[in-house]
Amino acid sequence: MLKHFIKLEWKSFFRAASFQTNLVLKIFMVFGALYFMAMFVAMAIGAYFGLEKAGYEPLGMVNKFLIYYFVVDLLMRYFFQKMPVINIQPLLLLPFKKSKIVSYALGKTAISFFNIIHAFFFIPFSIVLIANGYDAMSVLCWNLGLIFMVYVNNFINVFFNNKMLLVSIAIAVVATLGVLQYYAYFDITDFTQPFFQNFYEVHWWFVIPLGVLVVMTYLAFNYFNARLYLDAGLSAKAKIAKTENLEWLDRFGKMSTFLKNDIKLIKRNKRSRTTVIMSVVFLFYGMLFFTGAIESYDNPFMKIFAGIFVSGGFLFSFGQFVPSWDSSYYPLMMTQNIRYREYLFSKWLLVVLATAASTVIAVFYLYFGWEAYAAVLVCGIYNMGVNGHLVLLGGAFIKTPIDLSSNKKAFGDTSAFNVKTLLITVPKLLLPIILYAIGHFTLGPAFGYILIAITGVCGFALRDFMFKKIENIYKAEKYKTVAAYKQKN
């Protein structure tokens, strides 16, 4: 049975319309995985000798902060780990037992990269522990306990799928605990460290997470097995209908129809609401760069990099998937008497207004000096004048249908990767840094900021020219885009 499922997925991969894109992406993913594996091994070895050199007992100190390690792992899984999706409906028409389908789908999570990567930290760290005189059996039991904890996280993520409210509450709680510990009001690790330390000191202690894992596996299997039907998810839930006119947008003329549609889309769908949440998160991204907390980030060039994302969070999370947001009805829309220019201009206007709002809200970075906010301000102008056009241009080549009912893949999709979009990404991120470098090494930092701002203003001046070019590209890609949105795999 397992062989049949693997064969079906193998055929799906090679017969997909985006096979070449998927193949290139898989190659990049392999190199990325190797990089992270090497980083985790280096952190494991560095953690032991670094803590020992600082005068700490390595194992005890690692156990002290494992609670934050697993919480961060869970959050990373929620935003990045894709659920084990297989094309369920066709399988239900074949002579496969539901239990086999569910077992295979859940079993795929066991070999997820998000589970395997932890071994490249815990195993090298354990080897160093044993080499330095720690009891081998105790270290083995410690490893078993942590492995089971990793898989408990895996199933928590399965149950948390699309539960953004719970995730938001978890983030708030953990952030609060971290702040309380930093200011020495309350230290949660005083209660969690003994639990993780017991994996080493009490040999049978790993049975506790093992028992939790067994229970969660049983619950997950029964939950999905009971809901695996051909029409599952097809029937709509009855809700009280609400109408919104949004009359204040009528001032934008014909574009108001598209603006109203986008605002309603953002408010009513999980995936689009996630982009707004990510935009808010990006507002605080500059804290890593402007506070001097990370030494390698404390330089003017990285501040420009931060400014691009602080002001352009919505631009990158929402703008790069135009017109994919409308993929469910895009073929129908293309049969209507709609001008591409009005459609594209409405998307551009929405992105520009959101970028302007982010730039204004980020004024609190003045607390870290005028250069910090200057980087955000000029990058905001650059995002509105240049990147606003580039995200629309890239959208013509990102033929990725979006499931609005799910907030998974909030950071991208395999079909979104191709050579053209990669080339378009270069001026989005590198050009403002290059412009700043030219100014910084000639007339000083202020001139670097001025060059970025002038480039953004020039982008506004060339708006009509750029829209004409972008419109022609969308028209040329129209039928390819419609065909791609009809693809189911």
N, C-alpha and C positions, 0 to 999 in steps of 0.2 A: 504493500500500500504506500509506504514511504517513497518507494521508487517511482510510483505513478505521479505523486505530487511533485517530486523533484523534476521529473520529465516535463510535466505541464508548465512549471515555472521556467524551465530552460527554454522551451519553445516560445513562451510568452516573451522572454527577453530577446531572443534572436529574431522574432517575427514582428516586434514592435516597430511602429513607424519611426520612432526616435532611436533606433538601434545604434547608429553611429554615435549619436550624442551620449547614449548610455554607456557605450564602450569606452569612450574618451573619459567620461566622468569616473567610471570604475577605476581606470588607471590612475587618475589623480587621487581618488579615494585611497587606493593602496599606498601610494607614497605618503599621503597624509596620515594614514594609520601607522605606518612605520615610524614617522616622525614622532607621533604622540607616544608610541611604545618606547622609543629611545628616551623621550623626556621623562616618562614615568620611572624608567630604570635609573636614570640619573638622579631624579628626586629621591628615590628610595635610598640610594647609596649616600647621597648628600645629606639626607635627613639624619641618618645615623651619626656620621662623623661630624656634621655641623652641630647637632645637639650635644654630642659628647664634648666637643671643643668648647661649647658655651657653658659647660658645667651641669648639663641636665642628664637625667637618666633617659636614654633614647626611647625605649619601649613605653615607659610611663608617660612621657610627654606626647608621643604619638597617640596613645590611648586617650589622653586628655582632650584632644581636638578631633577625635574620630566622629563625634556627633555632628560637627559642622561639615566634615568630609562627606558623610552620608546624606546630609540635607542638601548640600550643593550638588551631589550626584543625582539626587532625586529631581531637583529643579532642572538640571541640564538634560536629564532624560525627558522631562515633560516638554521642553521646548525643542529638542533636537531629535530624540529617538522616535522613529516611525513605528507605528503599531504593525504587527505581522499581518498585513493585508493580503489576502488571496481572493481571487474572483469567486465569491461564495455562490452566487446565484447559478452559474453554469454547473458548478459541482453538485448542487442539490438535485439537478436533473439526471445525474449519473449515478450508477450503483455504488455510491460511497455512503457509509454510515456517517451520521452526523457526528458521532463521538470521535470518529477518525479525523474528520475535518477539523474539529475543535482541538484535538490533541496535537495535530500537526501545526495549527496556527499558534498555539501556546508554546509548543516545543521550539518554534523558530526563535522565540525570545531567549532561549537558553544560550544560543550561539551568537547573540547580539554583540556587536563591538563594545557596547556600553557595559557589558558584563565581563568580557574577556580582558579589557584594558586594565582593570584593577589588579589582575594577576601580575602585571609588569611592575607594579609597585610593591605589593605585599610579598611576593616570592623573593625578589632580590633583597628586600629588607630583612626577610626571615633568614636568608642565607648569611647575611652579614651578622645577624644576631647570633646564629649558631656558631659561626666562625669566631665570635668574640666571647664564647663561653656560656651562652644561654642554653637552657635545657631543650634538647631537640624535640622531645615528645610534647612539652608544653608549647613550644613554638608551632608545632604541627596542629595542636588543638586550637591555638589562637587563629591560625590560618583558616581552619575549617569553620570556626565561628564567623569570621569576617566574610568568607565566601557565601555562607548562608544568608548573612545580612545583605550582601549585594543582590542576591536573588529575591529576598524579601522586598527590597527597593524596586526590583523589576516588576513584581506583581502589584505593588502599590501604584506604580505608574500606569499599569493596565487599568486599574480601577479609577484612577484620577483622570483618565482620558476625557477631555472636553469638560473637566470640572474646574474652570478657571477661577471661580469664586473660592474654592477650597485652596487652590494653589496660592492665590493672592493672600489669603489669611495665613497660610503657612509661611510665606515670605515675610509678612509683617511681624509674625511671632518670632521668627528666627532673627530678623533684623533687630527687634526690640531686645531680645536676649543678648545679642552681640554687643549692643550699645551698653546695656546694663553691666555686662562683664568688663567692657573696656573702661568704664568709669568706676569699677569696683563696687557697684551697688548689689549685684547678685551674680553669682558665678554658677551657671548651669552645669559646667564641666565637673564641679565637685560631686554631682550626683550621677553623671554619666560615665566618668572615668572608671569608677569601681566595676561597673557592668562590663566594659571592654577589657579591663585588667583581669577579670575573672576567667576570660577565655584562656589566658595563660596560666593562671594560678590554680583554677579548678578544672580538671581535665574533662569532666562531663558537661561543663557549662555550655558548650556548643550545641547541646541537645535543645536548648531553649529556642534559638532562632531556627533550628531545623524543624521543630514542632510548629512554629509560626508559619514557616514556608510550606509545610505539608497542608496545613489548614487553608492557607491562601490559594494554593494550587487547586485544592478540592473545590473551594468556593468559586474560583474563576472558571473552572471546567463546567460546573453545574450552571453557573450564571449564563455562560455563552451557549451551552448546549440546549438550555431551555428556551433560548431566544433565536435559535438558528432555524428560520423558516424562509421559504421562498419570498413571501411578501413582507418579511421583517424590514421595517424602516420605510416601506412604501406608503403606508397609510399615514396621512397627516393628522396631527393632533388638533383637536378643536380648540380654538382660542377666540377670545372676544376680539372682534375686528376693530382696529383703530385707524383713523385716517389723519393724515398730516398734510396740510396744504403748503406750509412754508412760504407764505406769500411774500415775505421779505426778500426772497430770491428773485422775484419777478423783475426786479430792476435790471437783471442781466439779460433780459430779452429771451431769445430762443435758447440760449445756453441754460436758462433756468431749469428747463425740463431735465437736462442731464445732471445738473448740480443737485436738484431735489432727489433724483434717483440715487446718486452716489451717497448722499447724506443718509437717506433711508436704508441703503445697503449697509453702511457702516454701523448704524444703530441696531439693525435687526439680525445680523448674522455673526456667528462666532468668529469665523476667520477674519473678517474685516474689523471686528472689535479688537481683536488681538493686535492689529497694526497700530491702533490708537494707544493701546497699553505699551507697546514697544516704543512708540514715539516718546511717551512720558519717561520710560526707562532711559532712553538715549539722552534725555536732558541732563541726566546725572552722570553720563559717561565721562564728562570732562573732569570729574573728581579724581580720576586716576592720573590725569595729566597735569592739572593746574595746582594741585595741593602739594606736589613734590613727594607723594607717598611712595612712588616707584621711581627709583633713581634713573633707570634707563628711559623713562618717559619724560623726564624733567629737562626738556630742551625745546626751543621755539618751533622746530619743524614738527615734532609730535603734537604740539599745541594746535597747529593748523589742521593736522589729521583729526584731532579731537573736535575742533570747531566744525568740520564738515559734518560729523555725525550728530553733534549736539543740536545744531540748527536743522539738519536734514533727516531726522529720524523718520518722520512721516513720508518724506520724499522717497527714501530708499525702501521703506517697508510697504508703502502703498503704490507709489508712482511706478516702481519697476515692474509691476504686474498689470499695467494698462496695456491692452484691453482685456486681460484675462479675467478681471473681476466680472465682466459681462459675458463670460464664455457660455453660460447656460442658455442665454437667449441671443447670442451674437449672430448666429446664422439668420434668425428671424429679423433682427435689427438691420442686417445688410439687405433685406428685401424691401425695406422702407425707404421713403424719400428723405434720407438724412444726409446732411453734408458732413464729410469727414472733418472739415475745419472746425465746425461748431462743436462736434463731439470731442475732438482733441483739445480744443481751447478750454472747454469746461474742465477737463481733467487737469490741464496745466494750471488753470486758475485755482482749483481746489488745492493743489500741491503748493502753489506759491503762497496762498493765504495761510496754510498750515505752517509753512516754513517761516513766514514772517511772524506768526504768533509764537513759535518756538524761540525765535531769535529775541523777541521782546521778553518772554518769560525768563530766558537765560541771563537776564541782567544781573542776577544775584552773583554771577561770577566776577563782578567788579570787586567783590570782597577779597579776591585773590590777586588784585592788581589790574591796572588798565589794559595790560597786554593780554591777559586772559580773556576779558570780554571783547577786546579788539579782534582777537582771533575768531571768536564766535560770530561777531557782527559782520566782518568782511567775508567770512565763509558763508554766512546766511545770504549775503548779497550775491555771492558766486553761485550758491545753490539755486537761488531764484532766477538768476539771469542766464546761467549756463546749464547746470545740472537739470533744471526743470525741463529743458529741451531734450537733454540726453536721455533721461529716463523714458520719455515718450518715444524717442528714436529706438532705444533698446527694446521697448515693448512690441515694436513691429516684428521682431525676430524671436520673442519669447512666446511661443505658441503653447502655453501651458494652461489647460482648463483647470479651474479652481472649484473645489467643493466648499461652498459657503457655509455648510452646516458643520464643518470641522475646522478647528484651529491648528491642526497639524500642518507641518511644513511651513510654518509662519516665517521661516527665514529663507525659503527658496525651495526649488524643486529640481529634479534631475533634468527635466526638459528645458529648464531655464538656462542651461549651460550650453553655449556654443561659441565658436570663435568670434563671431560678430559681436555678441554681447560682451565677451571678454575684452575685445578691443575698445568698445564703448566705455567700459569701466575704467580704463586707464586715465582719460582726461577727467573723469569724475573725482578721482582720488589723488592722482599724482600731479596733475597740472597745477592746482593751487599751491602744492608744496614746492614745485619747481619755480613758480612765479615768486613765491616768498623767498626762496633761496637766492634768486637773481637780485632782488631788492636788498636782502639781508647782507650779501657780500659786496654790494656796490655802495649804496648810500645809507644803509642801516635798516634796522627792523621796521621802522615806520614806513619806509618806502616799499618794503615787502608787502605790508598790509595794503598800501595804496594800490599796488599793482593788482592784487587779487580783487579789490573792490572795483577798479576800473574795468577789469575783464568781465565782472558780473554786469556792470552797467552797459558795456558793449553788447553783452548778450541780450539785454532788454532792447537795445537799439536795433538789433538784427532779428527781432522777434518775427516779423512778417516774413522775412526771407527764410528763416529757419522753418516756420510753419508750412510754407509752401513746399519745401524739400521733404519734410516729414510726411506731409499729406500724400505726396506722390509715392513715397515708399510704402505707406499703408495701403494705397490703392494697388500697388504692384504685388503686395503680399496678401491681398484680400482673400483669394480663393485657397491659398495654402493655409491661412489662418482658420478659415471656416472648416476645412477638411481636418485640421489638427484638433479642433474643438469637438469633433464628432468621434475622435478616437477614444476608446474605452480602456486601452492598456498603455 
